[in-house]
Amino acid sequence: MNDVVAALGGIGLGDRLLTGPAALAAFSSDAQTAFQQRAIAVVVAETVGEVQAAVRVCHAAGVPFVARGSGTSLSGGSLPVEGGVLIALNRMNRVLRVDADTRTAVVEPGVINLDVTRAATPHGLYYAPDPSSQSICTIGGNIAFNSGGAHCLLHGMTSNHVLGVRVVLPDGELAELGGPSAETPGPDWTGLFCGSEGLFGIVVEATLRLMPVPEAVRTSLAVYDSLEAAGDAVAQIVRAGLLPVALEIMDALAIEAAEASVKPGYPPGATALLIVELEGERDVVDADAARLDALLTASGAREFLATEDLDERALIWKGRKAAFSAVGWLAPDYIVQDGVVPRTRLGEALVEIGRMSEESGIRVANVFHAGDGNLHPLILFDSAVPGELERAERLGGDILRLCIALGGSITGEHGVGIEKREYLPLMYAPDDLAAMRRLRDGVDPAGLANPGKMLAPEAA
Amino acid sequence: MTLVAASAADVREAVLSTDGPLLPVAGATKPALSTAQDTAATPLDVSALRGITSYDPAELTFTARAGTPVREAAAALAEHGQYLPFDPPLADAGATLGGAVAAGVSGSGAFRHGGVRDFIIGVRLVDGTGSLIAGGGQVVKNAAGFDLPKLMVGSAGRLGVLTELSFKVFPHPRATTTLSFEPLGRDAALATVARLARGPVALDALDVEPTPDGSRRILARIGGDPAALDARAVRLASYVEAPHERLAPDEETALWRDTGELRWAAPGALVARIPVTAPAIPMLDAFLAAHRAAARWTLGANAVWVAWPAELPPRELGDALAGLGLTAVALTGTGGPLLGARRGGAFAARVRGALDPDGRFAGADLA
């Protein structure tokens, strides 16, 4: 092990090679704090060459490595491997270029999500994927976990916006996948690399698709007396052929949490809130808004408001985007789930989650991307109460099983990571998983790139 | 000899019992994909593997067997006012969903919401080991496991035999209209395309067709609420200096259908699609013009369709593209399916090796 540290010392990192106990402790977990592991060294890389050199050292020594950006993974995706090397990419944070004519940006992996949009704004463009953590999470992590956000309904996930990547493979070799065009000739290697959770290597540069800033954005907030009524409204909007960019629902407990923390000023006494966002050119938004308002009125909304004012819109979204951290006001601990169900089975899923919550005596707050069936049950518990953690975890597992039984997925946007790897076999058949392992073994025969994430270690 | 498969089990059997490369074929509308450079490849006819297996309009998703004709899927969707936003070409000619995914080539309509890769959500395939494997799922948002659906886009039947596909779909625009602009010179056309692509009017299609005198005619289609269409058309026209004509409804339908059926290409020509960005177009365009190859820009100058004259060797096109760092997907002619530069390097080679360790597909064509 000390040989690896010595070899890393030969790369010329200077004080960017961290081996002290305090530094290693600081990197011992990500946003999924239930898991902690200690790396033997942290490499704070500033260049592609340094990433490559560090990976080569690890490969030569047979030591596992994990790449990390801001450490916002909710699935433990950037958790270090005990005794392995952590490669921190935050300092590779340059937007290398923005090309307005081709509507692309080329960025380093440590660039913060929102900084891509900041760089694109002067050109009338923006980067669409918007995970709730977008003010701190990095593009490298977004790509590794194919992050989503509230606007996936129309715009898709991260991988839909990544046109090409330059990657360091697990043995240190560089490969260029994709390119600047919206279309890729031949197999979509870039698409396979996105969402591979670090198991295929490290992205060191990415070409991103930018979109024109919409000239009109109209956010509606509708209040319902029941979660079912809000869910029905979503179904009606979809059936009417409207294409909002976002369709979000919060339940009473989530609303309570949001009000207790960031005080977005949601109408008091609401049992369910529906957020609908339309965006696009002026005439289109106006035409769609008229139809949407008629639908919301007919859907039994107790009241609703619609606004294009930037500050008012920001306030509506503030409550929604802060919901995860806000539940900290309701309980000392919580688990965030990320299951997906077919959107027509949302109502069924929510009723069942409510029943399971009652049965287990564990409270669950629901905020979810209703438009694409992506649930985010927030399971509230107090780890100081004996048995609560176990009951909360059991409930979480039951919710994931429910999602699979309804024909959905265990994760819509947070990734499998270390947190949900035991559940992957419930979703895919042994042959499917064997093929995934073959792909992993083919690209990384030594199994050194982020081992233990997505695919559980095989039983000996 | 052609093998025939009517089920995933048949495909498995064919893969396991055949020595040497096997190549899936269904609609045969893109013969460059279903022909191997190595002429010894055995065709595997999967056209009997057809039919929609699940479609709930309220879900905005559907699943069908890979040999299902695009036309059949489109008709089922149209009954509920929905469509395949990636607008697969050659639908009338008999293209299948599997072929559309294997080619990875979208139609002009993909400009609005994205290409094949943006709408495929699930896949079942038989890989080179004879395993029937599933990737993705039937829900629109899914981050579990490796994204095999995307890998199959553009795989040209060289990484596995597709048996079933799931897509997300969108509501069809309730009305459409198309403006045809007076031809411009190449540079002016490029600048105009760049301006239009940056909004604010959201276009369903943005193509540029060549005219006999070497100029370029911009064709822009908008779709959406019928009430807003007239005002939007006027607004769209205001962003282009050239005069325009608004096509009559039947004329615009025919225009986009003929474009998607590749009827603009001379019979016998090698038709290929070259993903590009605008800065690469002038040099590519000059080369193609010098060889009297018709070039049609599409997707807002993100791809160029080329009809390479039958009498010229495909290798000449491939060499030129390689020199420009570009790659073409050939749909017809010989020497395909890829011409020009290769991408993916060691990553591509390792993935191919993992899915097809014994070389049962014509994967060498991709390298």
Interface residues (C-beta under 8 A of the other chain):
Chain A: D99 A100 D101 T102 R103 T104 H123 G124 L125 F145 N146 S147 G148 C152 L154 G156 M157 S159 N160 V167 L169 E173 L174 A175 E176 L177 G178 G179 P180 S181 A182 E183 T184 P185 G186 P187 D188 W189 T190 G191 L192 F193 C194 G195 S196 F200 G201 P212 V213 P214 E215 A235 V238 R239 G241 L242 L243 G280 E281 R282 D283 V284 D286 A287 D288 R291 D338 V340 V341 P342 R343 T344 H369 D372 G373 N374 G407 G408 S409 I410 T411 G412 E413 H414 G415 V416 K420 L424 M427 Y428 A429 D431 D432 A434 A435 M436 R438 L439 D441 G442 V443 M454
Chain B: D56 P57 A58 E59 L60 T61 G81 G104 V105 S106 H113 G114 G115 R117 D118 D127 T129 S131 L132 I133 A134 G135 G137 Q138 V139 V140 K141 N142 A143 A144 G145 F146 D147 L148 P149 K150 L151 M152 V153 G154 S155 A156 R158 L159 F170 P171 H172 R174 A194 A197 R198 G199 P200 V201 A202 G224 D225 A227 A228 A231 R232 R235 R273 I274 P275 V276 T277 A278 P279 L299 N302 A303 T327 A328 V329 P337 L338 G340 R342 R343 G344 G345 A346 F347 A348 R350 V351 G353 A354 L355 L366
